[in-house]
Amino acid sequence: MLLGDAAADVTKVERPGTGDDTRSWGPPFVAGESAYYLSANWTAACRARS
């Protein structure tokens, strides 16, 4: 997480078929994604949108 915060290229590996468990933790949800997941993985979310 610290390397991602420092703008390093980081590849997150998730379990095939199910992905990260925190994607389904909620409520609250923001645009279909768990707010917890978005807060913990915000660097990936920002890069995906840019």
C-alpha positions as CSV (number, residue, x, y, z in Angstrom):
1,M,0.0,0.0,0.0
2,L,2.8,2.4,0.8
3,L,4.4,1.8,-2.6
4,G,1.1,2.5,-4.3
5,D,0.7,5.7,-2.3
6,A,4.2,6.7,-3.6
7,A,3.0,6.2,-7.2
8,A,4.8,2.9,-7.8
9,D,3.4,0.4,-10.2
10,V,1.9,-2.3,-8.1
11,T,0.0,-5.4,-9.3
12,K,-2.7,-6.7,-6.9
13,V,-3.3,-10.4,-7.3
14,E,-6.7,-11.6,-6.3
15,R,-8.2,-15.1,-6.0
16,P,-9.4,-16.4,-9.3
17,G,-13.2,-16.5,-9.7
18,T,-14.0,-14.6,-6.5
19,G,-11.6,-11.8,-6.2
20,D,-11.0,-9.8,-3.1
21,D,-13.4,-10.7,-0.3
22,T,-13.7,-7.0,0.7
23,R,-15.4,-6.2,-2.6
24,S,-18.6,-7.5,-1.0
25,W,-18.3,-6.0,2.5
26,G,-21.1,-3.5,3.1
27,P,-23.2,-1.6,3.3
28,P,-22.3,1.1,2.4
29,F,-21.7,0.6,-1.3
30,V,-20.6,3.3,-3.8
31,A,-21.5,2.6,-7.5
32,G,-21.8,-1.1,-6.7
33,E,-18.4,-1.4,-5.0
34,S,-17.9,-1.7,-1.2
35,A,-16.9,1.5,0.4
36,Y,-14.4,-0.4,2.5
37,Y,-12.8,-1.9,-0.6
38,L,-12.6,1.5,-2.3
39,S,-10.9,3.1,0.8
40,A,-8.4,0.3,1.2
41,N,-7.6,0.1,-2.6
42,W,-7.9,3.7,-3.5
43,T,-4.7,3.9,-5.6
44,A,-5.9,1.1,-7.9
45,A,-9.3,2.7,-8.2
46,C,-7.7,6.1,-9.1
47,R,-5.5,4.5,-11.8
48,A,-8.4,2.5,-13.3
49,R,-10.3,5.7,-13.9
50,S,-7.4,7.7,-15.4
